[in-house]
Amino acid sequence: MAMVFQSYALWPHMSVADNVGYPLKVRGVSGEAYRTKVGEALSTVRLADYAERRPADLSGGQRQRVALARCLVTSPDVVLLDEPLANLDRHLKQEMEETFREFHQRSGAMMIYVTHDQSEAMALATDVAVMSEGRLLQVAPPAEIYARPEGRIVGGLIGRGAILTLPVMGSERHLEWHELQDALQAANTGGADILVRPEDVLIGGEGARATVESVLFEGERYAVKLTLRNGQTLRAFSRVAVVTGEAVRVVIRAGWRL
């Protein structure tokens, strides 16, 4: 099994093609086989027209794609990427995420991607492993780990949800409004830990009473922090502006028992 640890350091005195082909040179590959593999690797990262340039003539995203082509040229079985998009601006991150997806599809290699950026993990992974203090807490596809986290730590780490402690009855893990409504009105705050995502909180209607604690405009929506009558906090998204200190009502469409 061939395993590669991805490094983004490039040799400045070498051309793009020479940087990409260096692993082949070390392995004794030359001639037409060498040129074909280098050309295929550069085509995969859409840099075939940059083969004769030097790294100094490329943008940051292009240099990272050269390094990725250098990794691809050896046809590895496993690739380890450690914080590969750190310190890149948003545009370059999006560009490189697309490159990684194409690389994974074309190469078929297993990619182990280490990151603290949840958006990267959710966008790129087929499976996400959540670790805390050296312990593996859960491994699951992104959609599952977001909707059905196992335990309070994973629920608190993934996404922007709020964890409420409510006296809900029964053992069902997926809870709907009719199961949460009475629990929200109760003075007792003991009970089960319930994860509530902001997108499942609707402001308005005949819901539970809450007070707006803070409002943050995020461009396409407002991120709202709410305080319930029992003192616990809830997060919501709103397309309509609300005012700090305003009394509102909220409906929770769904919750997940941790």
Residue, then its C-alpha position, 0 to 999 in steps of 0.5 A: m500500500a502506498m501512503v503519502f503525507q501531503s506537503y505544500a512545500l515546492w522547490p522554487h528553482m524547479s518548474v511546475a512539471d519538475n516539481v510534480g514529477y520529482p517523486l517519479k524521478v526518485r522512483g526511477v521513472s523516466g521517458e514517455a511514462y514520466r511525461t504521461k504521468v506528469g501530464e495526467a496529474l497536471s490535467t487533473v488539477r487543471l494546471a496543464d498550461y502551467a507546466e513550465r512556470r516556476p512556483a513564484d509565478l503562481s497564485g497561492g491556490q495554484r501552488q497548492r494544486v501543484a502540490l496536490a498533483r505531485c501527490l497524485v502522480t504516484s497513484p497513492d492508496v492513502v493520502l493524509l492531509d493535515e489542515p491543508l486549507a489553513n490560512l487561505d481566504r474564503h475564495l481559495k478555500q472554495e476553489m481547493e475544496e472543489t479540487f479535493r473532491e475531483f482528486h478523490q473521485r479521479s484517484g480513488a485514494m482514501m483521503i484522511y483529512v485533518t481539520h478544525d473547520q467544520s464547514e470543510a469536514m461537512a463539505l468534503a467528507t464521506d465520513v466524519a470522525v469527531m475526537s475530543e481529548g484523544r478519544l474517538l467519540q463518533v464516526a458517521p457520514p456528515a448528514e448523520i453526525y449533524a442530525r443525530p450526534e451521540g452524546r453532549i460533547v458531539g452535539g455541542l461540537i458539531g454545528r451551532g445548536a443549543i442543548l436544552t435540559l427538558p423534562v420530556m417523557g418516553s425514550e424517543r430520540h427524535l422529538e417534535w413540537h407536540e412532545l416539546q411544548d409542555a416541557l418548555q413551559a415547565a419550571n423544572t429544568g431537569g431531565a434529558d439533554i435535547l439538541v435543538r438546531p437553529e434552523d428548527v426554531l421558528i420565531g412567531g406563532e403560538g409557541a413558547r415565550a422567549t426574550v431576544e438576547s442578541v441579534l447578529f446580521e449575517g447577510e442572508r439572515y439574522a442569527v438570534k440568541l433567545t432566552l426561554r422562561n426557564g432561563q435556558t438559551l436557544r438559537a434561531f435564524s430569522r429572515v426578519a429583523v428582531v430587536t434585543g429585549e423583544a418578547v417573542r414566541v418560538v416553535i421548535r419543529a424538531g429536537w434530538r435527545l442526546 
